[in-house]
């Protein structure tokens, strides 16, 4: 079984990035500008928006709203590129562990209590 920290790297962060890239494009940014802002390649942006990357889990409405708000702030200049990592971490911490594990078919009974600290630590 994969530890939750690996699940974050393979599923949660890509899902957040995918949602963010889509929102930035919806707000009128070009793929090149999105890639520069997110510090990823333009092909990565293309893969995020076509669900070839970052589509392994579905984020709940609360998390998607947080991403949408962040995208808006980035598009207006209220937030900057330097905010990307701390804000992604803040959003990631609000992803509910049980929801992600359920989507991936992982039984939470298989996890030790300490194993859940890296995802969902701020989720209710």
LOFIFI-563569 format. One record per atom (N, C-alpha, C): x, y, z. Coordinates in steps of 0.2 Angstrom, whole numbers, plus 5000, padded with zeros to 4 digits. Last residue first. Layout:
# LOFIFI-563569
XYZ...
This chain:
# LOFIFI-563569
493950955041493450935047493250865046495650975037494950965035494550945042496950995041496451045043495751035041497450875036497650895043497150955045497450815024496850815028496850845035498950735025498450755021497850765025499950695034500150745029499550765024499450615045499550685046499750725040499150485044498650535041498850605042499950405051500050405043499550455040499650395064500250445062500250455054498750285064498550345065499050405063498950175049499150185056498950265058497750105038498250155040498350165048496750015036497449995035497950045037495650085038495850045043496550015042495450145026495750185031495950145037495750065011495350055017495750095022495650134995496150115000495750115007495150184983494950114985495450084991495250314980495750264977495650194979494150364986494150364979494650324976494550344999493950304997493950304989495650435000495750365001495150314998494950554999495450534994495550454994494050545010493750555003494250534998494950545021494550485020494250485013495650675020495950605019495550555017495050815011494950765016495250695015496050955010495850895006495650845012496751055017495951045017495650995013498051045013497851025020497051025021497951095000498051025001497851005008497851235003497351205000497351125001499151255009498551275013497951235010499951214998499951185004499351195009499551324989499451254987499451204994500051424997499351424995499151354993501451404997501051405003500351405002501651404982501851344986501451354993501151534977500951464974501051404979501651654981501051624985500951554983502551694971502751674977502251644982501651734961501951674960502251644967500351824971500951814966501151744966498751894972499151844974499751844969498252004965498152004972498651954975498251994951498852014954498852024962497151934945497052004946497752034949497551794945497351834938497351904939497651764958498251764954498151804947496351774962496851824965497451824961495851674954495551734953496051784956496451564960496551574953496351654952495951564973496651574972496751594965494551534970494751594973495451614972494851404965494551454961494651524964495251344977495751344971495451404966494151344985494751374987495251384981493251274977493151344978493751384980493851144978493851184972493651254972493651124992494251134989494351164983492151124992492551164996493251184994491951014983491751084981492051134985493350894982492650914984492550994983494150834967494150874973493450894975494450664962493950724961494050764968495950594956495450604961495050664959496650594944496550534947496050534953496950694936496250684936496150614940498250734933497950774939497150754939498350724916498750734922498250764927497450734906497950674905498350674912496450834906496450774911496850714910496750944899496450894895496350824900497451024908496751044906496450994902498650954911498150964916497450984913499250954898499050884901498550894906499451094897499051054892498750994895500451104907499751144907499251104903501451024902501151004908500451044909501751104890501451034889501151014896502351214898501751224894501351154892502951174914503051174907502351184904502851274928502851214925502851224918502551394936503251364936503251294934501351454936501351394940502051364940501751564927501551574933501551514938502151484915502651534919502451544926500851424912501451384914502051424917500051534910499951494916500551454918500651584899500651624905500551584911500451484890501151504891501151544898499051484890499351424892500051444894498351644895498551594890498951534893496851684904497551674903497751624898495451684907495751724901496551714900494951614916494951684918495351724912495151484911494451514911494451584912496451474915496251484908495551504907496351464929496751524926496551534918495651344930495351404932495651464929496551254925495951264921495551324923497551264934497651284927497051294924496851224946497151294946497251314938496551084943496051134944496251204943497951044942497451034936496851084937498351064955498651104949498251104943497550974962497551044963497851084958497950854956497250874956497150954957499350854960499150854953498450884952499150844974499450904971499350904964498450714975498150774977498450834974499250614968498550624966498350694969500650604971500450574964499650594963500850664983501250684977500950664971499850604991499850674990500250694984500350474991499650494988499650564986501450494998501550474991500850484988500850515011501250565008501350555000500150395013499850455012500250505009501050255005500950295011500550355009500250114997500650184996500550225003500449945000500050005000500450065000
